[in-house]
Amino acid sequence: MLYTPGKTDCSPAEVQYDASRIDVLHNHLQQLIDEHKIQAAAFCVSRYGKTFMHGAIGPRSYRNDPADPLLPTTVHQIASITKSITSVAIAKLVEDGVLRLDLPVGMFLKPFDVEPFSKIDIYSLLTHTSGLFPDCASDLIPYHKSYWERVGEYFEQYKPEDGEPDWITAALSCGIDNPVGQEWQYCSFGFCILGEIIKKVTGMTAEQYIEEQILKPLGMNDTMWEPTPELAKRFILRSERKEKHWNNVIHGTVPEPPPAEKLWENVSSTGGGLSSTPADLIRFANMLLGMGTLDGTRILGRKAVEKLTTRTLYGVPDYCWGNNTKDRSYGIGLDMRQGPAFFYSQGSYFHEGAGACCMVMDPAEQLAAVWFVPFADDNWHAEALFNVTNIIWSGLS
């Protein structure tokens, strides 16, 4: 087993955790590597705010070089876990009186101030109940084009003399799938729109606001939108194309993108644009478990955290991606599924990221866990997510 330990604050015994379960986790992750389901794995687990489990298994590169192991400090794209951080940013603006969750999106972004979009509010975007088409809808609905496809086509045809790029109107030419509140449908485009609202009300990009108001105050120095050359040196290598990109970042030789590609810089990355490490994300997780405060630094107030992490959807079905769930459990920007698949406590909340990664917080046990399990193929492997959750929670004593 190619294993590298990370820094910890205490022993498992000090936080009433059965250390023998750590070997079970290691063996499970190694088996997934051996089965070519994941490239490698990295994890960080804490209880009562103290990290007691932290490490990495397997190679950093898709080339499977044992001389280049994955490290606990290796940087990964966190994909949709970004949405949980975006949700906190929205909650901060609510606390400051700048926003309310019940306000219509059209109050801030004019393309939404017309039918059938005018009933979409901030709350429905955060809870994936806006009625906007879900991610991957074009794979499920014949002849459907996604919001992202419409934006890409618009940017290809855009000319500077057209004025300020109106990519939101172009995207909304797709229409909507359902009335607001009718179904839970996972929609990353909706979180991109939340970033545009942040931009509108703060006068800065959503990325800058999140960096200044959340990441820097929490000391999340390895978490950022565009990795620096130093951070790029520590990035996981997932493909030859990605390896070439990170080498260009390291050496300052990133080519100037074509005009249509550069226009994507106008679109907020708040649906999935951050990169991080397990140890950095555990700080964010422990801030939420600390009811908005970590190491004396206040990010949110207690009532805001309670609002985000309390189940808010009842009786809303989830038919997204072939599901047939009659009552989807969800908080505000955070997943709150329970059911037979999970051993964590009632009231736990989490977020997954594609490709894959996961962050789970259990307030009853004051346990937080973050892990990265980059899939080695295009399939989705529940054993690397659901099963890992249950192994980690099995060590509580």
Secondary structure, 3 states (H helix, E strand, C coil): CCEEECCCCCCHHHHCECCHHHHHHHHHHHHHHHCCCECCEEEEEEECCEEEEEEEECECECCCCCCCECCCCCEEECHHHHHHHHHHHHHHHHHCCCCCCCCEHHHCCHHHCCCCCCCCEHHHHHCCCCCCCCCCHHHHCCCCCCHHHHHHHHHHHCCHHHCCCCHHHHHHHHCCCCCCCCCCCCCHHHHHHHHHHHHHHHCCCHHHHHHHHHHCCCCCCCCECCCCHHHHCCECECCHHHHHHHHHHHHCCCCCCCHHHHHHHHCCCCCCCCEECHHHHHHHHHHHHCCCEECCEECCCHHHHHHHCCCCCCCCCECHHHCCECCCCECCCCECCCCCCCCCCCCCEEEEECCCEEEEEECCCCEEEEEECCECCCCCCHHHCHHHHHHHHCCEC
